[in-house]
Amino acid sequence: MPAAKFEIVRKCKVCGELFKAKTIESWYCSPRCSKIAWKRNKDEELRMQKLDEVVKKIPKSKDYITVPEAYALFGISKETLCS
Ligand SMILES: [Zn+2]
């Protein structure tokens, strides 16, 4: 594989450090950070599962929803707002 003719400088999604991405798929500066990101993804999955349960419990006839229910329904998170 020939070396890329351009450099992709990215900000690590975990620690915020700038680093040179070796491939288009590189999102983290180090294996350590990708591990942390992987763990965060797992946590996120669990969180989504919990939100799903909240959504299932919301009665369809309800006129209003609570904040946690709205959060579960629309899945608004800090990450969504930032990306
Ligand atoms: Zn990093």
PDB file of the backbone (N, CA, C, O) and the ligand in Angstrom, with CONECT records:
HET     ZN  A 101       1
ATOM      1  N   MET A   1       0.840  -1.218   0.000  1.00  0.00           N
ATOM      2  CA  MET A   1       0.000   0.000   0.000  1.00  0.00           C
ATOM      3  C   MET A   1       0.866   1.255   0.000  1.00  0.00           C
ATOM      4  O   MET A   1       1.675   1.431   0.911  1.00  0.00           O
ATOM      5  N   PRO A   2       0.723   2.123  -0.983  1.00  0.00           N
ATOM      6  CA  PRO A   2       1.470   3.384  -0.968  1.00  0.00           C
ATOM      7  C   PRO A   2       0.966   4.281   0.163  1.00  0.00           C
ATOM      8  O   PRO A   2      -0.204   4.234   0.544  1.00  0.00           O
ATOM      9  N   ALA A   3       1.867   5.085   0.680  1.00  0.00           N
ATOM     10  CA  ALA A   3       1.466   5.983   1.766  1.00  0.00           C
ATOM     11  C   ALA A   3       0.530   7.052   1.226  1.00  0.00           C
ATOM     12  O   ALA A   3       0.631   7.466   0.071  1.00  0.00           O
ATOM     13  N   ALA A   4      -0.367   7.483   2.070  1.00  0.00           N
ATOM     14  CA  ALA A   4      -1.310   8.513   1.654  1.00  0.00           C
ATOM     15  C   ALA A   4      -0.561   9.801   1.341  1.00  0.00           C
ATOM     16  O   ALA A   4       0.411  10.141   2.016  1.00  0.00           O
ATOM     17  N   LYS A   5      -1.014  10.510   0.324  1.00  0.00           N
ATOM     18  CA  LYS A   5      -0.323  11.738  -0.067  1.00  0.00           C
ATOM     19  C   LYS A   5      -0.792  12.926   0.772  1.00  0.00           C
ATOM     20  O   LYS A   5      -0.221  14.014   0.710  1.00  0.00           O
ATOM     21  N   PHE A   6      -1.792  12.703   1.518  1.00  0.00           N
ATOM     22  CA  PHE A   6      -2.307  13.797   2.344  1.00  0.00           C
ATOM     23  C   PHE A   6      -2.367  13.325   3.792  1.00  0.00           C
ATOM     24  O   PHE A   6      -2.381  12.129   4.081  1.00  0.00           O
ATOM     25  N   GLU A   7      -2.400  14.277   4.664  1.00  0.00           N
ATOM     26  CA  GLU A   7      -2.491  13.932   6.072  1.00  0.00           C
ATOM     27  C   GLU A   7      -3.850  14.342   6.604  1.00  0.00           C
ATOM     28  O   GLU A   7      -4.339  15.444   6.352  1.00  0.00           O
ATOM     29  N   ILE A   8      -4.432  13.440   7.331  1.00  0.00           N
ATOM     30  CA  ILE A   8      -5.703  13.776   7.960  1.00  0.00           C
ATOM     31  C   ILE A   8      -5.421  14.061   9.424  1.00  0.00           C
ATOM     32  O   ILE A   8      -5.036  13.170  10.180  1.00  0.00           O
ATOM     33  N   VAL A   9      -5.614  15.292   9.807  1.00  0.00           N
ATOM     34  CA  VAL A   9      -5.440  15.605  11.225  1.00  0.00           C
ATOM     35  C   VAL A   9      -6.809  15.603  11.863  1.00  0.00           C
ATOM     36  O   VAL A   9      -7.715  16.335  11.465  1.00  0.00           O
ATOM     37  N   ARG A  10      -6.923  14.767  12.855  1.00  0.00           N
ATOM     38  CA  ARG A  10      -8.210  14.647  13.537  1.00  0.00           C
ATOM     39  C   ARG A  10      -8.051  14.933  15.019  1.00  0.00           C
ATOM     40  O   ARG A  10      -6.960  14.877  15.587  1.00  0.00           O
ATOM     41  N   LYS A  11      -9.171  15.236  15.604  1.00  0.00           N
ATOM     42  CA  LYS A  11      -9.210  15.414  17.040  1.00  0.00           C
ATOM     43  C   LYS A  11      -9.721  14.106  17.618  1.00  0.00           C
ATOM     44  O   LYS A  11     -10.800  13.634  17.258  1.00  0.00           O
ATOM     45  N   CYS A  12      -8.949  13.532  18.506  1.00  0.00           N
ATOM     46  CA  CYS A  12      -9.356  12.277  19.125  1.00  0.00           C
ATOM     47  C   CYS A  12     -10.695  12.470  19.826  1.00  0.00           C
ATOM     48  O   CYS A  12     -10.891  13.416  20.589  1.00  0.00           O
ATOM     49  N   LYS A  13     -11.616  11.541  19.544  1.00  0.00           N
ATOM     50  CA  LYS A  13     -12.957  11.678  20.123  1.00  0.00           C
ATOM     51  C   LYS A  13     -12.974  11.407  21.612  1.00  0.00           C
ATOM     52  O   LYS A  13     -13.935  11.747  22.302  1.00  0.00           O
ATOM     53  N   VAL A  14     -11.912  10.795  22.108  1.00  0.00           N
ATOM     54  CA  VAL A  14     -11.892  10.466  23.525  1.00  0.00           C
ATOM     55  C   VAL A  14     -11.158  11.534  24.334  1.00  0.00           C
ATOM     56  O   VAL A  14     -11.724  12.101  25.268  1.00  0.00           O
ATOM     57  N   CYS A  15      -9.896  11.812  23.981  1.00  0.00           N
ATOM     58  CA  CYS A  15      -9.109  12.723  24.818  1.00  0.00           C
ATOM     59  C   CYS A  15      -9.012  14.125  24.225  1.00  0.00           C
ATOM     60  O   CYS A  15      -8.557  15.046  24.903  1.00  0.00           O
ATOM     61  N   GLY A  16      -9.431  14.305  22.970  1.00  0.00           N
ATOM     62  CA  GLY A  16      -9.424  15.639  22.381  1.00  0.00           C
ATOM     63  C   GLY A  16      -8.092  16.050  21.781  1.00  0.00           C
ATOM     64  O   GLY A  16      -7.958  17.161  21.268  1.00  0.00           O
ATOM     65  N   GLU A  17      -7.100  15.160  21.840  1.00  0.00           N
ATOM     66  CA  GLU A  17      -5.796  15.445  21.249  1.00  0.00           C
ATOM     67  C   GLU A  17      -5.881  15.427  19.734  1.00  0.00           C
ATOM     68  O   GLU A  17      -6.633  14.648  19.148  1.00  0.00           O
ATOM     69  N   LEU A  18      -5.086  16.311  19.099  1.00  0.00           N
ATOM     70  CA  LEU A  18      -5.008  16.257  17.647  1.00  0.00           C
ATOM     71  C   LEU A  18      -4.011  15.163  17.274  1.00  0.00           C
ATOM     72  O   LEU A  18      -2.958  15.029  17.898  1.00  0.00           O
ATOM     73  N   PHE A  19      -4.349  14.396  16.265  1.00  0.00           N
ATOM     74  CA  PHE A  19      -3.440  13.339  15.832  1.00  0.00           C
ATOM     75  C   PHE A  19      -3.590  13.146  14.331  1.00  0.00           C
ATOM     76  O   PHE A  19      -4.577  13.571  13.732  1.00  0.00           O
ATOM     77  N   LYS A  20      -2.582  12.490  13.725  1.00  0.00           N
ATOM     78  CA  LYS A  20      -2.651  12.224  12.295  1.00  0.00           C
ATOM     79  C   LYS A  20      -3.321  10.879  12.077  1.00  0.00           C
ATOM     80  O   LYS A  20      -2.820   9.839  12.505  1.00  0.00           O
ATOM     81  N   ALA A  21      -4.445  10.918  11.415  1.00  0.00           N
ATOM     82  CA  ALA A  21      -5.188   9.684  11.161  1.00  0.00           C
ATOM     83  C   ALA A  21      -4.500   8.910  10.046  1.00  0.00           C
ATOM     84  O   ALA A  21      -4.229   9.446   8.972  1.00  0.00           O
ATOM     85  N   LYS A  22      -4.221   7.637  10.323  1.00  0.00           N
ATOM     86  CA  LYS A  22      -3.542   6.811   9.310  1.00  0.00           C
ATOM     87  C   LYS A  22      -4.526   6.339   8.261  1.00  0.00           C
ATOM     88  O   LYS A  22      -4.162   6.181   7.096  1.00  0.00           O
ATOM     89  N   THR A  23      -5.734   6.119   8.649  1.00  0.00           N
ATOM     90  CA  THR A  23      -6.768   5.723   7.701  1.00  0.00           C
ATOM     91  C   THR A  23      -7.990   6.607   7.926  1.00  0.00           C
ATOM     92  O   THR A  23      -8.102   7.302   8.936  1.00  0.00           O
ATOM     93  N   ILE A  24      -8.899   6.560   6.959  1.00  0.00           N
ATOM     94  CA  ILE A  24     -10.107   7.370   7.084  1.00  0.00           C
ATOM     95  C   ILE A  24     -10.914   6.933   8.301  1.00  0.00           C
ATOM     96  O   ILE A  24     -11.668   7.716   8.879  1.00  0.00           O
ATOM     97  N   GLU A  25     -10.741   5.667   8.680  1.00  0.00           N
ATOM     98  CA  GLU A  25     -11.515   5.149   9.801  1.00  0.00           C
ATOM     99  C   GLU A  25     -10.875   5.402  11.161  1.00  0.00           C
ATOM    100  O   GLU A  25     -11.428   5.012  12.189  1.00  0.00           O
ATOM    101  N   SER A  26      -9.718   6.049  11.173  1.00  0.00           N
ATOM    102  CA  SER A  26      -9.089   6.300  12.473  1.00  0.00           C
ATOM    103  C   SER A  26      -9.763   7.466  13.189  1.00  0.00           C
ATOM    104  O   SER A  26      -9.772   8.596  12.701  1.00  0.00           O
ATOM    105  N   TRP A  27     -10.308   7.174  14.319  1.00  0.00           N
ATOM    106  CA  TRP A  27     -11.006   8.230  15.067  1.00  0.00           C
ATOM    107  C   TRP A  27     -10.347   8.524  16.400  1.00  0.00           C
ATOM    108  O   TRP A  27     -10.694   9.493  17.075  1.00  0.00           O
ATOM    109  N   TYR A  28      -9.377   7.669  16.783  1.00  0.00           N
ATOM    110  CA  TYR A  28      -8.764   7.851  18.094  1.00  0.00           C
ATOM    111  C   TYR A  28      -7.262   7.891  17.960  1.00  0.00           C
ATOM    112  O   TYR A  28      -6.695   7.270  17.061  1.00  0.00           O
ATOM    113  N   CYS A  29      -6.608   8.626  18.856  1.00  0.00           N
ATOM    114  CA  CYS A  29      -5.166   8.840  18.751  1.00  0.00           C
ATOM    115  C   CYS A  29      -4.361   7.605  19.103  1.00  0.00           C
ATOM    116  O   CYS A  29      -3.232   7.450  18.639  1.00  0.00           O
ATOM    117  N   SER A  30      -4.922   6.727  19.913  1.00  0.00           N
ATOM    118  CA  SER A  30      -4.145   5.587  20.395  1.00  0.00           C
ATOM    119  C   SER A  30      -5.062   4.393  20.653  1.00  0.00           C
ATOM    120  O   SER A  30      -6.276   4.543  20.786  1.00  0.00           O
ATOM    121  N   PRO A  31      -4.451   3.191  20.723  1.00  0.00           N
ATOM    122  CA  PRO A  31      -5.274   2.015  21.053  1.00  0.00           C
ATOM    123  C   PRO A  31      -5.969   2.183  22.392  1.00  0.00           C
ATOM    124  O   PRO A  31      -7.069   1.673  22.600  1.00  0.00           O
ATOM    125  N   ARG A  32      -5.321   2.901  23.295  1.00  0.00           N
ATOM    126  CA  ARG A  32      -5.908   3.140  24.611  1.00  0.00           C
ATOM    127  C   ARG A  32      -7.241   3.888  24.457  1.00  0.00           C
ATOM    128  O   ARG A  32      -8.245   3.536  25.076  1.00  0.00           O
ATOM    129  N   CYS A  33      -7.219   4.922  23.622  1.00  0.00           N
ATOM    130  CA  CYS A  33      -8.434   5.716  23.432  1.00  0.00           C
ATOM    131  C   CYS A  33      -9.517   4.910  22.704  1.00  0.00           C
ATOM    132  O   CYS A  33     -10.700   5.050  23.014  1.00  0.00           O
ATOM    133  N   SER A  34      -9.126   4.072  21.745  1.00  0.00           N
ATOM    134  CA  SER A  34     -10.172   3.288  21.075  1.00  0.00           C
ATOM    135  C   SER A  34     -10.818   2.317  22.040  1.00  0.00           C
ATOM    136  O   SER A  34     -12.006   2.011  21.939  1.00  0.00           O
ATOM    137  N   LYS A  35     -10.005   1.831  22.992  1.00  0.00           N
ATOM    138  CA  LYS A  35     -10.563   0.935  24.000  1.00  0.00           C
ATOM    139  C   LYS A  35     -11.597   1.667  24.852  1.00  0.00           C
ATOM    140  O   LYS A  35     -12.675   1.146  25.136  1.00  0.00           O
ATOM    141  N   ILE A  36     -11.244   2.876  25.249  1.00  0.00           N
ATOM    142  CA  ILE A  36     -12.166   3.686  26.057  1.00  0.00           C
ATOM    143  C   ILE A  36     -13.443   3.942  25.255  1.00  0.00           C
ATOM    144  O   ILE A  36     -14.550   3.851  25.786  1.00  0.00           O
ATOM    145  N   ALA A  37     -13.277   4.261  23.977  1.00  0.00           N
ATOM    146  CA  ALA A  37     -14.426   4.538  23.121  1.00  0.00           C
ATOM    147  C   ALA A  37     -15.310   3.298  23.001  1.00  0.00           C
ATOM    148  O   ALA A  37     -16.537   3.388  23.021  1.00  0.00           O
ATOM    149  N   TRP A  38     -14.664   2.145  22.878  1.00  0.00           N
ATOM    150  CA  TRP A  38     -15.408   0.898  22.758  1.00  0.00           C
ATOM    151  C   TRP A  38     -16.244   0.673  24.010  1.00  0.00           C
ATOM    152  O   TRP A  38     -17.408   0.282  23.929  1.00  0.00           O
ATOM    153  N   LYS A  39     -15.643   0.922  25.162  1.00  0.00           N
ATOM    154  CA  LYS A  39     -16.359   0.756  26.422  1.00  0.00           C
ATOM    155  C   LYS A  39     -17.531   1.737  26.494  1.00  0.00           C
ATOM    156  O   LYS A  39     -18.620   1.393  26.952  1.00  0.00           O
ATOM    157  N   ARG A  40     -17.285   2.962  26.034  1.00  0.00           N
ATOM    158  CA  ARG A  40     -18.355   3.965  26.048  1.00  0.00           C
ATOM    159  C   ARG A  40     -19.514   3.530  25.155  1.00  0.00           C
ATOM    160  O   ARG A  40     -20.680   3.742  25.489  1.00  0.00           O
ATOM    161  N   ASN A  41     -19.185   2.924  24.027  1.00  0.00           N
ATOM    162  CA  ASN A  41     -20.233   2.429  23.130  1.00  0.00           C
ATOM    163  C   ASN A  41     -21.091   1.387  23.821  1.00  0.00           C
ATOM    164  O   ASN A  41     -22.314   1.365  23.682  1.00  0.00           O
ATOM    165  N   LYS A  42     -20.408   0.512  24.579  1.00  0.00           N
ATOM    166  CA  LYS A  42     -21.129  -0.526  25.317  1.00  0.00           C
ATOM    167  C   LYS A  42     -22.080   0.123  26.313  1.00  0.00           C
ATOM    168  O   LYS A  42     -23.240  -0.271  26.431  1.00  0.00           O
ATOM    169  N   ASP A  43     -21.568   1.126  27.028  1.00  0.00           N
ATOM    170  CA  ASP A  43     -22.394   1.827  28.005  1.00  0.00           C
ATOM    171  C   ASP A  43     -23.583   2.472  27.312  1.00  0.00           C
ATOM    172  O   ASP A  43     -24.703   2.468  27.824  1.00  0.00           O
ATOM    173  N   GLU A  44     -23.314   3.030  26.128  1.00  0.00           N
ATOM    174  CA  GLU A  44     -24.355   3.691  25.353  1.00  0.00           C
ATOM    175  C   GLU A  44     -25.447   2.688  24.970  1.00  0.00           C
ATOM    176  O   GLU A  44     -26.637   2.996  25.039  1.00  0.00           O
ATOM    177  N   GLU A  45     -25.026   1.484  24.565  1.00  0.00           N
ATOM    178  CA  GLU A  45     -25.994   0.435  24.222  1.00  0.00           C
ATOM    179  C   GLU A  45     -26.914   0.124  25.394  1.00  0.00           C
ATOM    180  O   GLU A  45     -28.132   0.023  25.249  1.00  0.00           O
ATOM    181  N   LEU A  46     -26.289  -0.025  26.564  1.00  0.00           N
ATOM    182  CA  LEU A  46     -27.062  -0.311  27.762  1.00  0.00           C
ATOM    183  C   LEU A  46     -28.034   0.814  28.055  1.00  0.00           C
ATOM    184  O   LEU A  46     -29.179   0.584  28.445  1.00  0.00           O
ATOM    185  N   ARG A  47     -27.553   2.043  27.859  1.00  0.00           N
ATOM    186  CA  ARG A  47     -28.383   3.212  28.118  1.00  0.00           C
ATOM    187  C   ARG A  47     -29.582   3.220  27.163  1.00  0.00           C
ATOM    188  O   ARG A  47     -30.704   3.517  27.574  1.00  0.00           O
ATOM    189  N   MET A  48     -29.343   2.897  25.902  1.00  0.00           N
ATOM    190  CA  MET A  48     -30.417   2.862  24.920  1.00  0.00           C
ATOM    191  C   MET A  48     -31.443   1.790  25.272  1.00  0.00           C
ATOM    192  O   MET A  48     -32.647   1.987  25.107  1.00  0.00           O
ATOM    193  N   GLN A  49     -30.949   0.654  25.759  1.00  0.00           N
ATOM    194  CA  GLN A  49     -31.870  -0.410  26.169  1.00  0.00           C
ATOM    195  C   GLN A  49     -32.782   0.066  27.280  1.00  0.00           C
ATOM    196  O   GLN A  49     -33.980  -0.217  27.286  1.00  0.00           O
ATOM    197  N   LYS A  50     -32.199   0.796  28.224  1.00  0.00           N
ATOM    198  CA  LYS A  50     -32.998   1.319  29.335  1.00  0.00           C
ATOM    199  C   LYS A  50     -34.020   2.318  28.819  1.00  0.00           C
ATOM    200  O   LYS A  50     -35.166   2.331  29.269  1.00  0.00           O
ATOM    201  N   LEU A  51     -33.602   3.165  27.863  1.00  0.00           N
ATOM    202  CA  LEU A  51     -34.512   4.152  27.292  1.00  0.00           C
ATOM    203  C   LEU A  51     -35.669   3.452  26.584  1.00  0.00           C
ATOM    204  O   LEU A  51     -36.820   3.881  26.672  1.00  0.00           O
ATOM    205  N   ASP A  52     -35.341   2.365  25.880  1.00  0.00           N
ATOM    206  CA  ASP A  52     -36.369   1.585  25.192  1.00  0.00           C
ATOM    207  C   ASP A  52     -37.444   1.126  26.156  1.00  0.00           C
ATOM    208  O   ASP A  52     -38.639   1.185  25.866  1.00  0.00           O
ATOM    209  N   GLU A  53     -36.980   0.658  27.332  1.00  0.00           N
ATOM    210  CA  GLU A  53     -37.934   0.205  28.332  1.00  0.00           C
ATOM    211  C   GLU A  53     -38.837   1.333  28.798  1.00  0.00           C
ATOM    212  O   GLU A  53     -40.034   1.138  29.011  1.00  0.00           O
ATOM    213  N   VAL A  54     -38.249   2.524  28.956  1.00  0.00           N
ATOM    214  CA  VAL A  54     -39.042   3.689  29.369  1.00  0.00           C
ATOM    215  C   VAL A  54     -40.098   3.986  28.301  1.00  0.00           C
ATOM    216  O   VAL A  54     -41.262   4.229  28.617  1.00  0.00           O
ATOM    217  N   VAL A  55     -39.678   3.963  27.044  1.00  0.00           N
ATOM    218  CA  VAL A  55     -40.604   4.253  25.939  1.00  0.00           C
ATOM    219  C   VAL A  55     -41.761   3.266  25.937  1.00  0.00           C
ATOM    220  O   VAL A  55     -42.914   3.655  25.750  1.00  0.00           O
ATOM    221  N   LYS A  56     -41.455   1.988  26.144  1.00  0.00           N
ATOM    222  CA  LYS A  56     -42.505   0.959  26.127  1.00  0.00           C
ATOM    223  C   LYS A  56     -43.540   1.173  27.225  1.00  0.00           C
ATOM    224  O   LYS A  56     -44.701   0.786  27.090  1.00  0.00           O
ATOM    225  N   LYS A  57     -43.099   1.795  28.311  1.00  0.00           N
ATOM    226  CA  LYS A  57     -44.007   1.997  29.449  1.00  0.00           C
ATOM    227  C   LYS A  57     -44.905   3.223  29.289  1.00  0.00           C
ATOM    228  O   LYS A  57     -45.850   3.399  30.058  1.00  0.00           O
ATOM    229  N   ILE A  58     -44.622   4.061  28.310  1.00  0.00           N
ATOM    230  CA  ILE A  58     -45.433   5.276  28.142  1.00  0.00           C
ATOM    231  C   ILE A  58     -46.795   4.896  27.549  1.00  0.00           C
ATOM    232  O   ILE A  58     -46.865   4.352  26.446  1.00  0.00           O
ATOM    233  N   PRO A  59     -47.872   5.183  28.283  1.00  0.00           N
ATOM    234  CA  PRO A  59     -49.200   4.864  27.742  1.00  0.00           C
ATOM    235  C   PRO A  59     -49.505   5.734  26.520  1.00  0.00           C
ATOM    236  O   PRO A  59     -49.179   6.921  26.494  1.00  0.00           O
ATOM    237  N   LYS A  60     -50.134   5.131  25.510  1.00  0.00           N
ATOM    238  CA  LYS A  60     -50.405   5.863  24.266  1.00  0.00           C
ATOM    239  C   LYS A  60     -51.438   6.974  24.459  1.00  0.00           C
ATOM    240  O   LYS A  60     -51.464   7.946  23.704  1.00  0.00           O
ATOM    241  N   SER A  61     -52.288   6.820  25.477  1.00  0.00           N
ATOM    242  CA  SER A  61     -53.373   7.780  25.675  1.00  0.00           C
ATOM    243  C   SER A  61     -52.938   9.013  26.466  1.00  0.00           C
ATOM    244  O   SER A  61     -53.715   9.943  26.678  1.00  0.00           O
ATOM    245  N   LYS A  62     -51.702   8.994  26.885  1.00  0.00           N
ATOM    246  CA  LYS A  62     -51.214  10.086  27.728  1.00  0.00           C
ATOM    247  C   LYS A  62     -51.163  11.415  26.959  1.00  0.00           C
ATOM    248  O   LYS A  62     -50.757  11.458  25.797  1.00  0.00           O
ATOM    249  N   ASP A  63     -51.578  12.487  27.623  1.00  0.00           N
ATOM    250  CA  ASP A  63     -51.600  13.806  26.989  1.00  0.00           C
ATOM    251  C   ASP A  63     -50.250  14.507  27.050  1.00  0.00           C
ATOM    252  O   ASP A  63     -49.931  15.332  26.194  1.00  0.00           O
ATOM    253  N   TYR A  64     -49.494  14.189  28.020  1.00  0.00           N
ATOM    254  CA  TYR A  64     -48.185  14.832  28.165  1.00  0.00           C
ATOM    255  C   TYR A  64     -47.164  13.771  28.533  1.00  0.00           C
ATOM    256  O   TYR A  64     -47.515  12.684  28.991  1.00  0.00           O
ATOM    257  N   ILE A  65     -45.919  14.092  28.330  1.00  0.00           N
ATOM    258  CA  ILE A  65     -44.865  13.169  28.740  1.00  0.00           C
ATOM    259  C   ILE A  65     -43.897  13.886  29.662  1.00  0.00           C
ATOM    260  O   ILE A  65     -43.734  15.105  29.613  1.00  0.00           O
ATOM    261  N   THR A  66     -43.270  13.097  30.493  1.00  0.00           N
ATOM    262  CA  THR A  66     -42.297  13.674  31.416  1.00  0.00           C
ATOM    263  C   THR A  66     -40.958  13.866  30.703  1.00  0.00           C
ATOM    264  O   THR A  66     -40.738  13.343  29.611  1.00  0.00           O
ATOM    265  N   VAL A  67     -40.084  14.612  31.334  1.00  0.00           N
ATOM    266  CA  VAL A  67     -38.773  14.850  30.723  1.00  0.00           C
ATOM    267  C   VAL A  67     -38.001  13.562  30.424  1.00  0.00           C
ATOM    268  O   VAL A  67     -37.487  13.400  29.318  1.00  0.00           O
ATOM    269  N   PRO A  68     -37.913  12.643  31.395  1.00  0.00           N
ATOM    270  CA  PRO A  68     -37.191  11.397  31.068  1.00  0.00           C
ATOM    271  C   PRO A  68     -37.838  10.638  29.917  1.00  0.00           C
ATOM    272  O   PRO A  68     -37.147   9.992  29.129  1.00  0.00           O
ATOM    273  N   GLU A  69     -39.171  10.716  29.820  1.00  0.00           N
ATOM    274  CA  GLU A  69     -39.863  10.028  28.725  1.00  0.00           C
ATOM    275  C   GLU A  69     -39.556  10.697  27.388  1.00  0.00           C
ATOM    276  O   GLU A  69     -39.335  10.026  26.381  1.00  0.00           O
ATOM    277  N   ALA A  70     -39.545  12.029  27.395  1.00  0.00           N
ATOM    278  CA  ALA A  70     -39.228  12.768  26.166  1.00  0.00           C
ATOM    279  C   ALA A  70     -37.812  12.435  25.737  1.00  0.00           C
ATOM    280  O   ALA A  70     -37.527  12.231  24.557  1.00  0.00           O
ATOM    281  N   TYR A  71     -36.946  12.388  26.713  1.00  0.00           N
ATOM    282  CA  TYR A  71     -35.550  12.059  26.452  1.00  0.00           C
ATOM    283  C   TYR A  71     -35.451  10.683  25.810  1.00  0.00           C
ATOM    284  O   TYR A  71     -34.711  10.486  24.845  1.00  0.00           O
ATOM    285  N   ALA A  72     -36.209   9.729  26.359  1.00  0.00           N
ATOM    286  CA  ALA A  72     -36.187   8.366  25.839  1.00  0.00           C
ATOM    287  C   ALA A  72     -36.786   8.308  24.436  1.00  0.00           C
ATOM    288  O   ALA A  72     -36.290   7.587  23.570  1.00  0.00           O
ATOM    289  N   LEU A  73     -37.852   9.073  24.219  1.00  0.00           N
ATOM    290  CA  LEU A  73     -38.531   9.056  22.924  1.00  0.00           C
ATOM    291  C   LEU A  73     -37.682   9.660  21.809  1.00  0.00           C
ATOM    292  O   LEU A  73     -37.556   9.100  20.720  1.00  0.00           O
ATOM    293  N   PHE A  74     -37.110  10.808  22.114  1.00  0.00           N
ATOM    294  CA  PHE A  74     -36.383  11.516  21.056  1.00  0.00           C
ATOM    295  C   PHE A  74     -34.894  11.241  21.070  1.00  0.00           C
ATOM    296  O   PHE A  74     -34.180  11.586  20.128  1.00  0.00           O
ATOM    297  N   GLY A  75     -34.424  10.612  22.152  1.00  0.00           N
ATOM    298  CA  GLY A  75     -33.023  10.229  22.221  1.00  0.00           C
ATOM    299  C   GLY A  75     -32.056  11.388  22.107  1.00  0.00           C
ATOM    300  O   GLY A  75     -30.971  11.253  21.542  1.00  0.00           O
ATOM    301  N   ILE A  76     -32.451  12.519  22.643  1.00  0.00           N
ATOM    302  CA  ILE A  76     -31.566  13.674  22.566  1.00  0.00           C
ATOM    303  C   ILE A  76     -30.448  13.528  23.588  1.00  0.00           C
ATOM    304  O   ILE A  76     -30.693  13.373  24.785  1.00  0.00           O
ATOM    305  N   SER A  77     -29.240  13.580  23.101  1.00  0.00           N
ATOM    306  CA  SER A  77     -28.103  13.500  23.999  1.00  0.00           C
ATOM    307  C   SER A  77     -27.108  14.585  23.615  1.00  0.00           C
ATOM    308  O   SER A  77     -27.219  15.205  22.557  1.00  0.00           O
ATOM    309  N   LYS A  78     -26.148  14.801  24.480  1.00  0.00           N
ATOM    310  CA  LYS A  78     -25.112  15.803  24.196  1.00  0.00           C
ATOM    311  C   LYS A  78     -24.399  15.492  22.891  1.00  0.00           C
ATOM    312  O   LYS A  78     -24.087  16.388  22.107  1.00  0.00           O
ATOM    313  N   GLU A  79     -24.143  14.195  22.669  1.00  0.00           N
ATOM    314  CA  GLU A  79     -23.430  13.796  21.454  1.00  0.00           C
ATOM    315  C   GLU A  79     -24.217  14.178  20.196  1.00  0.00           C
ATOM    316  O   GLU A  79     -23.648  14.624  19.200  1.00  0.00           O
ATOM    317  N   THR A  80     -25.533  13.992  20.268  1.00  0.00           N
ATOM    318  CA  THR A  80     -26.376  14.302  19.117  1.00  0.00           C
ATOM    319  C   THR A  80     -26.276  15.791  18.785  1.00  0.00           C
ATOM    320  O   THR A  80     -26.222  16.189  17.621  1.00  0.00           O
ATOM    321  N   LEU A  81     -26.253  16.593  19.839  1.00  0.00           N
ATOM    322  CA  LEU A  81     -26.233  18.030  19.628  1.00  0.00           C
ATOM    323  C   LEU A  81     -24.883  18.512  19.108  1.00  0.00           C
ATOM    324  O   LEU A  81     -24.806  19.496  18.372  1.00  0.00           O
ATOM    325  N   CYS A  82     -23.829  17.815  19.495  1.00  0.00           N
ATOM    326  CA  CYS A  82     -22.485  18.268  19.130  1.00  0.00           C
ATOM    327  C   CYS A  82     -22.051  17.817  17.747  1.00  0.00           C
ATOM    328  O   CYS A  82     -21.264  18.508  17.101  1.00  0.00           O
ATOM    329  N   SER A  83     -22.537  16.687  17.279  1.00  0.00           N
ATOM    330  CA  SER A  83     -21.998  16.153  16.028  1.00  0.00           C
ATOM    331  C   SER A  83     -22.694  16.733  14.814  1.00  0.00           C
ATOM    332  O   SER A  83     -22.356  16.385  13.683  1.00  0.00           O
TER     333      SER A  83
HETATM  334 ZN    ZN A 101      -6.991  10.057  22.404  1.00  0.00          ZN2+
END
